[in-house]
Amino acid sequence: MVYVSAQRIDNQPSSTSELPVLIDPALLRAARQIYRTYYEVHPDEIRRPLGVAIDRLNHRGKLIFKERPVLLPRECFVPFNQLESELY
């Protein structure tokens, strides 16, 4: 059994949100297509999704509207700010 100290080293960021996230370009294209399809079918929808949970192997995904999505082992989360960077 391995025990890890709860102390934080000062030169490391306090959260992973400060680190840049690199997403596979194929996953990013698939996530954008999922969002684009949703937007075309529901043009009057006011709520903006937080992002897309997408399967890394088959590129099937779902829009996520609530905070703290629970992901399956093969899924990754693509935040909306990365989706919209090339949508417009």
C-alpha positions in Angstrom: 0.0 0.0 0.0 1.3 3.5 -0.9 0.5 6.6 1.1 0.7 10.0 -0.4 1.3 13.1 1.6 -1.6 15.7 1.6 0.9 18.5 1.4 1.0 20.6 -1.8 4.3 21.6 -3.3 4.3 25.3 -3.9 5.6 25.3 -7.5 2.7 23.1 -8.7 -0.6 24.7 -9.6 -3.4 24.2 -7.1 -5.9 22.8 -9.6 -5.9 21.1 -13.0 -8.0 23.9 -14.4 -4.9 26.1 -14.6 -3.1 23.6 -16.9 -3.8 23.7 -20.7 -5.7 20.7 -21.8 -4.7 19.1 -25.1 -7.4 17.2 -26.8 -7.0 14.9 -29.8 -8.0 16.9 -32.9 -10.3 14.0 -34.1 -12.2 14.1 -30.8 -12.5 17.9 -31.0 -13.9 17.7 -34.5 -16.4 15.0 -33.4 -17.4 17.1 -30.4 -18.0 20.2 -32.5 -20.1 18.1 -34.9 -22.2 16.9 -32.0 -22.8 20.4 -30.8 -23.5 21.7 -34.3 -26.1 19.0 -34.8 -27.7 19.8 -31.5 -27.8 23.6 -32.4 -29.3 22.9 -35.8 -32.1 20.7 -34.3 -32.7 23.1 -31.3 -32.0 26.6 -32.6 -34.3 28.2 -29.9 -32.6 26.5 -27.0 -31.3 29.3 -24.7 -29.1 27.1 -22.4 -25.5 26.8 -23.4 -23.9 23.4 -22.6 -20.8 23.2 -20.4 -19.3 20.8 -23.0 -19.4 17.4 -24.6 -18.6 14.0 -23.0 -17.2 11.9 -25.8 -16.0 8.3 -26.2 -12.4 8.2 -27.2 -12.8 5.1 -29.4 -16.1 5.5 -31.3 -16.5 9.3 -31.0 -20.1 9.1 -29.8 -20.9 11.8 -27.3 -23.5 13.7 -25.4 -23.9 17.4 -24.4 -23.4 18.1 -20.8 -25.5 20.8 -19.1 -24.8 20.2 -15.4 -21.6 20.8 -13.5 -19.3 17.9 -12.5 -20.2 15.4 -15.2 -19.6 11.7 -14.4 -17.6 10.2 -17.2 -17.3 6.6 -18.2 -13.8 5.1 -18.4 -13.4 5.6 -22.1 -14.9 9.1 -22.2 -13.3 12.5 -22.0 -14.8 15.9 -21.5 -14.4 18.7 -24.1 -15.3 22.0 -22.5 -17.5 24.5 -24.5 -14.7 27.1 -24.7 -12.7 24.7 -26.8 -15.7 23.9 -29.0 -16.5 27.5 -29.8 -13.0 28.5 -30.6 -13.5 27.4 -34.3 -17.3 27.3 -34.6 -17.8 30.9 -35.7 
